[in-house]
Amino acid sequence: MKPTVDVIIPSFNGKYLLEKHLPKVIRYTEYLNKVIIIENGSTDETIPWLQKNFPEVVVVKNNSNLGFTKPVNQGVAVSKSDYLILLNNDVEPKKDYLKNIFDYFKDEMVFAVSFNEDGSSWPLVSWHDGKLQFIRGVDKAQPMYSAWASGGSGIFRRSIWDKLGGLNEIYAPFYWEDIGIGYRAWKMGYKIIWDNRSIVYHQHESTANKINQNYVKLIRQRNELLFNWINITDKDLLRSHLYFLIRHSLRHPRYLQVIFAALFRLPQNRQSKDFVISDSEVLSRVNKKYE
């Protein structure tokens, strides 16, 4: 039986981006069932344009800009397909971008595959200075085991997505939610792969750039703390994280604002810590060539 695929695209005042990229998303997505666009209260006539030019597209309408985390979950809620492709509205896939993807999913433990974004790479992750940190991997010559799949350009197995509970909305409106579900998947024993042959072109953060950047910075830092508090369980890593919080706050007192923002948000977490492998084991499995 052939797989079914739904593409989920959150959008806020992104009509000009959809005009450029949506036709190729539809044309190049193999096994496409439907495209689901979550319309975040735009004022640029996105919905009338979609109704006129792409009446087959499913539109989920919000009255205001809810960012990324909640809209993706809204899109998944109306999807019925086997696989979910998450794309930012500024992503354009290359022809045959899914050509090799479904071979990976023959392994039932593979949760997601991240596409190869032009100008980016897979995340080279490590634990140092008291928190999980990452830079772009240098070697892009072969598929890699990745700590997560990009929420702006990746494909996810629906059945595992549901087991994991979808994106944790504690991260709303945006940032670290894709890292969170990816890392949680690894700690539950699943796998994630970055595929060098699945090429997409991504104009990063074209929507986020429309939002107050001081607010964006606060949310990014807050969610970084929430990720560590929710997911890290190895005692030695937790101790080093505590030292980081103390040391960094003494050196940068304004960082206390970030800590208090995260503490205020933390009670909203509904994610359990029923993990099956340790943080050290996860870190030993990622950053390696796929075999």
C-alpha positions as CSV (number, residue, x, y, z in Angstrom):
1,M,0.0,0.0,0.0
2,K,1.3,3.4,-0.9
3,P,1.9,5.9,1.9
4,T,-0.2,9.1,2.3
5,V,1.4,12.5,3.0
6,D,-0.1,15.7,4.3
7,V,1.9,19.0,4.2
8,I,1.3,21.4,7.1
9,I,2.3,25.1,6.6
10,P,1.7,27.7,9.3
11,S,1.5,31.2,7.7
12,F,1.2,34.8,8.9
13,N,1.0,37.5,6.2
14,G,2.9,35.1,3.9
15,K,0.8,35.4,0.8
16,Y,3.9,36.6,-1.2
17,L,5.8,33.5,0.0
18,L,3.0,31.1,-0.8
19,E,2.7,32.6,-4.2
20,K,6.3,31.7,-4.8
21,H,6.6,28.3,-3.1
22,L,3.2,26.6,-2.8
23,P,3.0,25.5,-6.5
24,K,6.3,23.6,-6.2
25,V,5.2,22.1,-2.8
26,I,2.2,20.6,-4.5
27,R,4.0,19.6,-7.7
28,Y,6.9,17.9,-6.1
29,T,5.4,16.2,-3.0
30,E,5.0,12.5,-3.8
31,Y,2.0,10.7,-2.4
32,L,0.4,14.0,-1.5
33,N,-3.1,13.7,0.1
34,K,-3.6,17.3,1.1
35,V,-1.9,20.6,2.0
36,I,-3.1,22.1,5.3
37,I,-2.3,25.8,5.8
38,I,-2.8,27.3,9.2
39,E,-3.7,30.9,8.6
40,N,-2.6,33.0,11.6
41,G,-4.8,36.1,11.4
42,S,-3.1,37.5,8.3
43,T,-4.2,40.9,6.8
44,D,-2.7,40.3,3.4
45,E,-5.7,38.5,1.7
46,T,-4.1,35.1,2.0
47,I,-7.4,33.2,2.4
48,P,-9.2,34.8,-0.6
49,W,-6.0,34.1,-2.7
50,L,-5.9,30.5,-1.6
51,Q,-9.7,30.0,-2.2
52,K,-9.3,31.4,-5.8
53,N,-6.0,29.7,-6.8
54,F,-5.8,26.5,-4.6
55,P,-9.4,25.6,-3.6
56,E,-8.1,22.1,-2.7
57,V,-6.0,23.4,0.1
58,V,-7.4,22.9,3.6
59,V,-7.3,26.2,5.6
60,V,-7.4,26.3,9.4
61,K,-8.1,29.9,10.4
62,N,-6.9,31.6,13.6
63,N,-8.0,35.1,14.5
64,S,-4.6,36.1,15.6
65,N,-0.9,35.1,15.1
66,L,-0.4,32.0,17.3
67,G,3.2,31.5,16.0
68,F,4.3,28.0,15.2
69,T,3.8,25.5,18.0
70,K,0.0,25.5,18.4
71,P,-0.7,26.0,14.7
72,V,1.3,22.9,13.8
73,N,-0.7,20.8,16.3
74,Q,-3.9,22.3,14.8
75,G,-2.8,21.2,11.4
76,V,-2.0,17.7,12.6
77,A,-5.4,17.5,14.2
78,V,-7.1,17.7,10.8
79,S,-4.7,15.4,9.1
80,K,-5.4,11.7,8.5
81,S,-2.3,10.7,6.6
82,D,0.5,8.3,7.4
83,Y,3.2,11.0,7.2
84,L,3.4,14.7,8.1
85,I,5.6,17.1,6.3
86,L,6.2,20.3,8.2
87,L,7.2,23.3,6.1
88,N,7.7,26.9,6.8
89,N,6.0,29.2,4.3
90,D,9.4,30.3,3.0
91,V,10.5,26.8,2.0
92,E,10.7,25.6,-1.6
93,P,11.4,21.9,-2.2
94,K,13.6,20.7,-5.1
95,K,12.1,18.2,-7.5
96,D,12.4,14.6,-6.2
97,Y,13.0,15.9,-2.7
98,L,11.2,12.8,-1.3
99,K,12.8,10.3,-3.7
100,N,14.9,8.5,-1.0
101,I,12.8,9.4,2.1
102,F,10.5,6.4,2.4
103,D,13.4,3.9,2.3
104,Y,14.3,5.2,5.8
105,F,10.8,4.6,7.1
106,K,11.1,0.9,6.3
107,D,12.7,0.8,9.7
108,E,9.7,1.1,12.1
109,M,11.8,2.9,14.7
110,V,12.5,5.8,12.4
111,F,10.4,8.7,13.6
112,A,11.4,11.5,11.3
113,V,13.7,12.6,8.5
114,S,15.1,16.1,8.2
115,F,15.5,17.6,4.8
116,N,18.8,19.2,3.6
117,E,18.3,22.9,3.7
118,D,20.4,24.9,1.4
119,G,22.7,27.0,3.5
120,S,22.1,25.0,6.7
121,S,23.0,21.5,7.9
122,W,22.3,18.8,10.5
123,P,22.8,19.8,14.1
124,L,26.1,18.8,15.7
125,V,25.0,18.6,19.3
126,S,26.9,18.3,22.6
127,W,26.6,19.0,26.3
128,H,28.9,21.6,27.6
129,D,28.8,24.7,29.9
130,G,25.8,23.2,31.6
131,K,23.3,22.9,28.7
132,L,22.6,21.2,25.4
133,Q,24.3,23.2,22.6
134,F,24.6,22.8,18.9
135,I,26.3,24.1,15.8
136,R,25.9,23.2,12.1
137,G,27.5,19.9,11.1
138,V,30.3,20.3,8.6
139,D,30.1,17.0,6.7
140,K,27.1,17.1,4.4
141,A,28.3,14.2,2.1
142,Q,26.1,11.5,3.6
143,P,23.0,10.9,5.7
144,M,23.5,11.5,9.4
145,Y,21.7,10.5,12.6
146,S,20.3,13.8,13.8
147,A,19.2,14.9,17.3
148,W,16.0,16.3,15.7
149,A,14.2,17.0,12.4
150,S,13.6,20.6,11.5
151,G,10.1,21.8,12.2
152,G,10.4,24.0,9.1
153,S,11.5,21.2,6.7
154,G,11.1,17.7,7.8
155,I,8.8,14.6,7.5
156,F,7.4,12.7,10.5
157,R,5.8,9.4,11.0
158,R,2.2,10.1,12.2
159,S,1.9,7.0,14.5
160,I,5.0,7.9,16.5
161,W,4.0,11.6,16.5
162,D,0.8,10.6,18.2
163,K,2.6,8.4,20.8
164,L,4.8,11.4,21.7
165,G,1.8,13.7,22.1
166,G,2.8,16.1,19.3
167,L,4.6,19.4,19.9
168,N,4.7,20.4,23.5
169,E,2.8,23.6,23.6
170,I,4.8,24.9,26.6
171,Y,7.1,26.2,23.9
172,A,4.4,28.3,22.3
173,P,4.5,30.5,20.4
174,F,7.8,29.2,18.8
175,Y,11.3,27.9,19.1
176,W,12.7,24.7,20.5
177,E,9.5,22.7,20.0
178,D,11.0,20.7,17.1
179,I,14.1,20.1,19.2
180,G,11.9,19.0,22.1
181,I,9.9,16.4,20.2
182,G,13.0,15.1,18.4
183,Y,15.0,14.7,21.6
184,R,12.1,13.1,23.3
185,A,11.8,10.6,20.5
186,W,15.4,9.6,20.9
187,K,14.9,9.2,24.6
188,M,11.9,6.9,23.8
189,G,14.2,4.7,21.7
190,Y,13.3,6.1,18.2
191,K,15.6,7.4,15.5
192,I,15.9,10.6,13.4
193,I,17.9,11.0,10.2
194,W,19.1,14.0,8.3
195,D,19.1,13.2,4.5
196,N,21.7,15.0,2.3
197,R,19.8,14.2,-0.9
198,S,16.4,15.7,0.1
199,I,17.1,19.3,-0.8
200,V,14.9,22.3,0.0
201,Y,15.6,26.0,-0.1
202,H,14.8,27.9,3.0
203,Q,14.7,31.7,3.6
204,H,15.0,31.5,7.3
205,E,12.7,33.3,9.7
206,S,11.0,35.5,7.2
207,T,7.9,35.5,9.5
208,A,9.7,35.7,12.8
209,N,11.5,38.8,11.5
210,K,8.2,40.6,11.6
211,I,8.0,40.2,15.4
212,N,9.7,42.3,18.0
213,Q,13.2,40.9,18.2
214,N,13.6,41.5,22.0
215,Y,10.5,39.4,22.6
216,V,11.8,36.7,20.2
217,K,15.2,36.6,22.1
218,L,13.4,36.2,25.4
219,I,11.2,33.4,24.1
220,R,14.2,31.6,22.6
221,Q,16.2,31.7,25.8
222,R,13.1,30.8,27.9
223,N,12.4,27.8,25.8
224,E,16.0,26.7,25.9
225,L,15.8,26.5,29.7
226,L,12.4,24.7,29.5
227,F,13.9,22.1,27.1
228,N,16.7,21.3,29.6
229,W,14.3,21.2,32.6
230,I,11.8,19.0,30.8
231,N,14.1,16.5,29.1
232,I,17.4,16.2,30.8
233,T,17.5,13.5,33.5
234,D,21.1,12.4,33.9
235,K,22.2,13.6,37.3
236,D,25.7,14.8,36.3
237,L,24.1,16.9,33.5
238,L,21.5,18.3,35.9
239,R,24.3,19.3,38.3
240,S,26.2,21.1,35.6
241,H,23.1,22.9,34.5
242,L,22.5,24.1,38.0
243,Y,26.0,25.5,38.1
244,F,25.4,27.2,34.8
245,L,22.3,28.9,36.1
246,I,24.1,30.2,39.1
247,R,27.3,31.3,37.3
248,H,25.5,32.9,34.4
249,S,23.1,34.8,36.6
250,L,25.9,36.2,38.7
251,R,27.7,37.3,35.6
252,H,24.6,38.5,33.8
253,P,21.9,39.6,36.4
254,R,19.4,40.3,33.6
255,Y,19.4,36.6,32.8
256,L,17.2,36.2,35.9
257,Q,14.4,37.6,33.8
258,V,14.8,34.5,31.5
259,I,14.8,32.1,34.5
260,F,11.7,33.6,36.0
261,A,9.9,33.5,32.6
262,A,10.8,29.8,32.4
263,L,9.7,29.1,36.0
264,F,6.4,30.9,35.4
265,R,5.8,28.8,32.3
266,L,7.0,25.4,33.7
267,P,3.7,24.4,35.5
268,Q,2.0,24.3,32.1
269,N,4.2,21.3,31.1
270,R,2.2,18.1,30.5
271,Q,5.1,16.0,29.2
272,S,6.1,13.0,31.3
273,K,9.6,11.8,31.8
274,D,8.9,8.1,31.0
275,F,12.1,7.8,29.0
276,V,13.7,4.5,28.1
277,I,17.3,5.6,27.5
278,S,19.6,8.2,29.2
279,D,20.9,11.5,27.9
280,S,24.4,10.1,27.6
281,E,23.1,7.3,25.5
282,V,21.2,9.7,23.2
283,L,24.4,11.9,22.8
284,S,26.3,8.8,21.9
285,R,23.9,7.8,19.1
286,V,23.5,11.2,17.3
287,N,26.1,13.1,15.2
288,K,27.0,9.8,13.4
289,K,26.8,8.6,9.9
290,Y,23.6,6.8,9.0
291,E,24.3,3.1,8.4
